[in-house]
Structures are given as C-alpha cells and as structure tokens.
Amino acid sequence: MNLSGVYVPLITPFAEDGEVAAGALDGLARAVLDGGAAGLVALGTTAEAAMLAEEERRAVVGICARACREHGATLIVGAGSSDTRGSAEALHALKDVADAALVTVPSFVRPSEAGVLAHFTALAGQSPVPLIVYNVPYRTGQSVGAATLREIGELPMVAGVKHAVGGVDADTVALLADLPEGFAVLAGDDPFFSAVLALGGSGGILASAHLATARFAELAEAWAAGDVTRARALGHRLSAMSSSLFTEPNPTVLKGVLHAQGRIPTASVRLPLVPARRESVEAALRLL
C-alpha cells in the first residue's frame, strides 16, 4: 500500500460523565481529514486504548472507519500485544474493517531481535491486512536495529514502520539509506518529523497533527517537492510546537489544548494518566 503523508492518531475525547464523546470524536476525525491528513489511526497510544473497554474500542473504530470511507482516506487500527498468538487473533478481527494494522514490537517480554523477527514473520503469514511495525523502544523496552527492521520490511504483508526511537540515531539513518522495496518509514516522534522526511521518510503518524493539520501536510508536500527552503522553515516551527505538546505524558497536553479551543467537551484522561498542568497547556497554545 502507499503510505505517505500525515496520519493522525486520534485521541479519545470524554464527556463530563466520563463516557466516550462520540460526536466530538467524529468532529475531530472529519476536521483532520478535511485539513489534509492522508488517514487516521484508531486505538493508538494517543487514544488511551489501554484504558478503553472493548465496546468503547469498537465504537471508536466504527466512527473512524466511517469518516475515512466518506473521505477516501486510509484507516489504520492499533492491534496486537506481546503475545504472538493473541496478536494474530486481534488482526483477524480487522478483516473488512481496517486498511492496515499498527502493531508494536512486543513489550515487557523483551525478546531478542531474532524473536521480534519471528513474531512479525508469524503475523505476516496470517494477517488479513497489511502490517505497520511500531518501533518505539522507550515504551517497549526493546530496541530493534536497522538490519532487523530491514528483514521485517521484506516480509509480505509488512507495509512500513512507525519509527519512534526518540530522535534520529544511526539506525534511523542506516535504515533510510537502504529500504526494502515498498517499505515506508513513518516518523513517530513528532518533533523529528521534518528530519525524517529530509532523510527520505515517506510521512508520519503524528499526534501533533490534530493541530495545524494543513501545515503538517504542507511540510510533507514541501519535502516531496524538494522545496528545501520552505520545508526547513516550516519544519522548525512545527517541531517547536510539537515539543510543547509532549512536556507531559501524551495526550494530556494535547487534550488540554483541544479543550481550550472548544473542540472537545473536557480535557479528561483516564487513570493512571492525570490532566496536564495549566502552564503546559498555555505554553502550547502560545506556540500555536
């Protein structure tokens, strides 16, 4: 599949009674797609997926799927766990629902890189939808090097990687210098989106793109067109804004900003997350 441009991992807004605010979620989905996003990610980390009940997860996916269908956009759904067998079962449930699945490198178990490769080999052989590997070592505790990612990228049904290693390290440079055919690298650390595009990345999965969606889409287009001067200037501005949204655990500051803008009914998050401090939200609003 063609994975390029900006994909927004939607938050899950909550109403005053603590329930999912379906109308607000639908509004956010349509707003970012109208703003130029290539697609949505449902049930990502930003969605507080771990704190949602199963029926809430189904409702969130349904809302996102409807918005993507009506906009001709791509729907990616977070799925899988540290268990290969359980991950395969979760992927089968996405048949006829999602265009692709975002699957994290197994967390907590901390397999070897050979085990990570075996995990994705098994999933690629069973999944009804293309896979996007979520490489995020600061959450999983498992680092996956460029060589292993390259092997995973050569598997059938693996479309790309959400690459979120906390910066642009040597493995990032090595991977982007020698990509398997058809394997997309999507930036997963928002402040480094422009840097990854400059090195040859094809897009990003960016929580920050709830805000100024059109500007993030413009940045991707500028790098694709080779307009370096425009891309650098815009990239610096968006990087500063993105950094302000991650001064506290995601998505707490983002929700505070969206609530201040009147786009969601509350800034509530579910425990063990707690709402962002007012100073953090105000700092982000100033950079917007």
ZINOR-V340427 format. One record per pair of residues at least 24 apart in sequence whose ideal C-beta (glycine too) atoms are under 6 Angstrom apart, sorted by the first residue. I is the first residue (numbers start at 1). J is the second residue. D is the distance in Angstrom with one decimal. If there is no record, write none. Layout:
i j d
I J D
I J D
This chain:
i j d
1 130 5.4
1 159 5.1
3 159 5.8
3 160 4.8
3 184 3.8
3 202 6.0
4 202 4.4
4 203 4.8
5 38 3.5
5 203 4.7
5 220 5.3
6 37 5.1
6 38 5.9
6 204 6.0
6 209 5.1
6 216 4.8
6 217 5.2
6 220 5.8
7 38 5.9
7 39 4.8
7 41 5.5
7 205 4.7
8 32 4.5
8 37 4.9
8 40 5.7
8 209 4.9
9 41 3.9
9 44 3.6
9 46 4.3
9 205 5.6
9 207 5.6
10 40 5.7
11 46 5.6
11 251 4.9
11 255 5.9
12 47 4.7
12 48 5.4
13 264 3.9
14 266 5.7
14 268 4.4
15 265 5.4
20 56 5.3
21 265 5.3
24 264 4.7
24 265 5.9
25 63 5.2
26 63 5.2
29 64 5.6
29 67 3.8
30 67 5.4
32 213 4.7
33 71 4.3
33 73 5.3
35 213 3.2
35 214 4.7
36 213 5.8
36 214 5.0
36 217 3.2
37 213 5.6
39 73 4.6
39 74 3.2
40 64 4.9
40 68 5.8
40 75 5.8
41 76 4.6
41 205 5.7
42 77 5.0
43 77 5.6
43 78 3.9
44 78 4.7
46 207 4.5
46 250 5.9
46 251 4.8
48 270 5.7
49 78 5.7
51 270 3.9
74 99 4.8
75 99 5.2
76 100 4.8
76 102 5.3
77 101 5.7
78 102 4.8
82 106 4.3
82 107 5.4
82 108 5.6
82 109 4.7
84 119 5.1
84 122 5.3
87 123 5.9
88 123 5.9
88 126 4.8
91 127 4.4
94 129 5.2
95 128 4.0
98 129 5.5
100 129 5.6
100 130 4.5
100 132 5.5
100 159 5.9
101 129 5.3
101 131 5.7
102 132 4.9
102 134 5.3
103 131 5.5
104 134 4.2
105 135 5.7
105 140 4.9
105 142 5.2
105 144 5.7
107 140 3.9
110 141 5.3
110 142 5.2
113 148 4.5
116 144 5.6
117 148 5.7
117 151 5.7
120 152 4.9
124 155 4.3
124 156 5.9
124 157 4.3
124 158 5.5
127 157 5.4
130 157 5.6
130 159 4.0
131 157 5.7
131 158 5.0
132 159 5.8
132 160 5.1
132 162 5.8
133 161 4.4
134 162 4.8
135 161 5.4
135 163 5.4
136 164 4.3
137 165 6.0
138 166 5.4
145 171 5.2
146 171 4.3
146 174 4.0
146 175 4.1
149 175 5.6
150 180 6.0
153 180 3.9
153 183 3.6
154 180 4.6
160 184 3.3
160 186 5.8
161 185 5.8
162 186 5.0
162 188 4.2
162 205 5.0
163 188 5.5
164 188 2.9
164 189 4.9
168 192 5.6
168 195 5.0
176 200 4.5
190 242 3.7
191 239 4.5
191 242 4.6
191 243 4.8
194 235 2.7
197 223 4.0
207 250 5.9
207 254 5.9
208 242 4.1
208 245 5.5
240 287 5.8
241 287 4.5
244 283 5.4
244 284 4.1
244 287 5.0
245 284 5.5
247 280 5.1
248 276 4.6
248 280 5.3
249 273 6.0
252 276 3.9
253 280 5.0
253 281 5.9
253 284 5.6
256 281 3.5
257 281 5.8
257 284 5.2
257 285 5.9
